[in-house]
Amino acid sequence: MADRMSERAKDALDRIIRQLYAIAPEVDTIATDCANALQSNGNADGDYISKRTMKALSEIREAIAELYAAGHAVMEERNRFFGRPRVRR
């Protein structure tokens, strides 16, 4: 398969990137809250949240990190094929 991308894909990628930027503040808050709960559990010698909850919060943080990494990969590919987007003022 050739390394190419349809010009029509640019609009879809731009829309996805805008959506990721829009949710980023909330996602950052979720990651911070998970980290704070995990830290509180560590400070309480494991008596703050259950082990299953601790595992779930860790998985949420990992998923957020993967979301950001995938978002950056989309931005890099978008820029590679179509150039950097112009900043509207």
N, C-alpha and C positions, 0 to 999 in steps of 0.2 A: 504494500500500500504506500502510495506517495505521501511525502510529508507536506501536506497542503491543507488549507482550510478555506471554506467558502466565505466570500465577502458577507453573505447573509448571517454567518455565525457571529460576526462582530457585534451586531445588535444584541443577540442573545447573551453573549459573554459580558457585554457592558451592563446589561440588565442584572445578571447574576452578581457581578462585582458590586453594583450599587446596592443590591439587597444585602450582600454580606457586610458592606460598610454600615448599612442601616441597623442591622442587628448586633453589630460589634459591641456597642456599649452594654447592652443587656447580657450578651454572652460573657463579656469581661466580668460583669457583676456576679454571674453564676460561678465562674471559675474562682473568683476571689472568695465567694461565700463557701464554696467547697473546700478551698485551701484553709480558710479560717476554722471550719468545723473539724477538719483533719488535724490542724494544729492544736485546737482545744482538746481533742481526744488525746493527742500526745502529751499535752500538759497535764491531763487528768489521768495519766497512766492507763489509758484505754477504757476508762469508766464513763466516757461522755457519750459515745455512740457505739452501736453494735458492730461486730466485725463485718457483717453483711452490708451494713450501711456504709462503713468505711470503704469496703471494696467498691460499692456502687458509686460513691463520691469520687474515688480515684479513677474509675472508668469514665465518669463524666468529664473530669479534667483531661484525661487522655483523648477523649473524643473531641473536645474543644481544640486541643492542640492539633489533632489531625485535620479538623475543619479549617483552621488557620493555614496549615501547611498546604492543603489542597487549594484553598483560595489563592494563596501566593503563586502556586503552580499555574492556575488558570490565568492570573494576571500576567505572569511572565510569558506564557504562550500567546496570549492576546497581544501583548506588546511586540513579541517576536514577529508575528505575522502581520500586524496592522500598524505598528508604531505606537508610541505612547499617546494616550488620549489627551486632547487639549483641555486645559482648565478653563471653565466658563466663569466669567466674572460679571 
